[in-house]
Amino acid sequence: MHANQPSDGAISKTWSWDIYSQDFLNKTIQRCRNKKIILPTFSQLRKPETIPAEIQNKLEKVDLQEINPLNLFRINWRNDPLTGKIGKINFLEIPKSISGIQARIIGLIGKYFPTGAHKVGATYGCLVPYLVTGRFNPEYHKAVWPSTGNYCRGGAFNSALLSVEAVAILPEQMSKERFEWLKSVGAQVFATPGCESNVKEIYDKCHELESESDKYFIFNQFDQFGNSIWHYTVTGSTLEILFSELKNPGSKLAAYVSATGSAGTIAAGDYLKNIFPTVKIIASEALQCPTLLMNGFGAHRIEGIGDKHIPWIHNVKNTDAVTAIDDEEPLRILRLFNEKAGQAFLSKIGVDDDTIGQLPDLGISCISNLISAIKTAKYFELNSNDIVFTIFTDSSELYQSRLLEMNQEWGKYSEKQAEIDYQSVLIKQKTDFFKELSYYEKKSIHNLKYFTWIEQQGKDVFELNAQWYDDEYWQKRYETVDLWDKLIGEFNKKVSV
């Protein structure tokens, strides 16, 4: 069963009840009652200080990575890694000694989510609406999480909480750590041909499973609006709060930079544009697979940002520019930030110890976002009053095998190599492969959705046109979160844990 939303744009029909089952809902309520599961509302994840004190106090005794229902309340950006409490927003400001620019680059840190990556938020946004509307049967369905990165990890985590069988589908060339973790939580794993950019192969596997049995319930992050709604609501509002905390009298929110990936994270830019209309939304991708930049294709090594198609949930009309990053560059900076010789070099050029200690909090796609932010600041000639937000989705903990592989293939890392990487990738970063998008350039990217979603995946061309021409289309979907929160509240009352 494919977890697609109906094509009708009206909010009242966004979650139609055509396959609603009171029996499914009752079974889900009973399962949550037995397992003492309370579902957090999107509002609580947006403002975690509103989480009931009783739950906040219990979190102190629960490990961040433990498969414990209380960790659902940690699907937010404010988990204190030391105390276990809800704390301040987790972020890192990249000093000018690293970026080489005057503008301030600030990234939210995703390491302190359950599973060690922010994608668990996207999976929660996709799964919960189906639970509280009786559209998913935890006693029958297998939850299928197609992914090119951390999405399937988050889905497997949430599935384990409900004792639902999780099925993870991801490219065979993804890091070894991902496969090991998925197996450790009992997920059934399918490794599809290819690497990061082989998304169609993942879709093909989904269709194969669907043809075998209706037990397979597909939560496709590339077309599930719960993905973008979670980021719009939680990530977007978190960035708004962070800006208010960090701004100076003359500060301006100049840009928001995000890899496109499944187009969930970039939806936080839609929220920011509502508050700061002049903010530039920058989409980033791999140069080896420049789908948005030049309708390109290919294979690349920036794990977590999948390409060769435009996600259904990407509001392309709100994207102001696109840039592409050579996949070797984030790998080189991964070594700079993690190898002892690299850290020693950074210390010699004046980077403080606290910052050096936090740099391993950036995984490969995070570093790609950082490089994209540097390109953005240089292209728009931003100054010290300008703030560029981006997302540091996961950490180097998920890529230790990649560091080992590079040492074996490229040789032991040295301070001389660190200086070369620092100068060539960061300080001398150019504005090549960066394009501001005109109206028709945006429309040409949007039109690429036709070939994936209408021809291959069977969606409605009427809705494709509505995404471009209906001024209320996107906002209606983001506002669906109010209905979901109401349903979550009613669901929790029936669970009555």
Secondary structure, 3 states (H helix, E strand, C coil): CECCCCCCCCHHHHCCCCCCCHHHHHHHHHHHHHCCCCCCCHHHHHCHHHCCHHHHHHHCCCCCCCCCHHHHHHCCCCECCCCCCECCCCEEEECHHHHCCCCEEEEEECCCCHHHCCHHHHHHHHHHHHHHCCCCCCCCCEEEEECCCCHHHHHHHHHHHCCCCEEEEEECCCCHHHHHHHHHCCCEEEEECCCCCCHHHHHHHHHHHHHHCCCEEECCCCCCHHHHHHHHHHHHHHHHHHHHHHCCCCCEEEEEEEECCCCCHHHHHHHHHHHCCCCEEEEEEECCCCHHHHCCCCCCCCCCCCCCCCCCCCCHHHCCEEEEECCHHHHHHHHHHHCHHHHHHHHHCCCCHHHHHHHHHCCHHHHHHHHHHHHHHHHCCCCCCEEEEEEECCCHHHHHHHHHHHHHHHCCCCHHHHHHHHHHHHHCCCCCCEEECCHHHHHHHHHCHHHHHHHHCCCCHHHHHHHHHCCCHHHHHHHHHHHHHHHHHHHHHHHCC
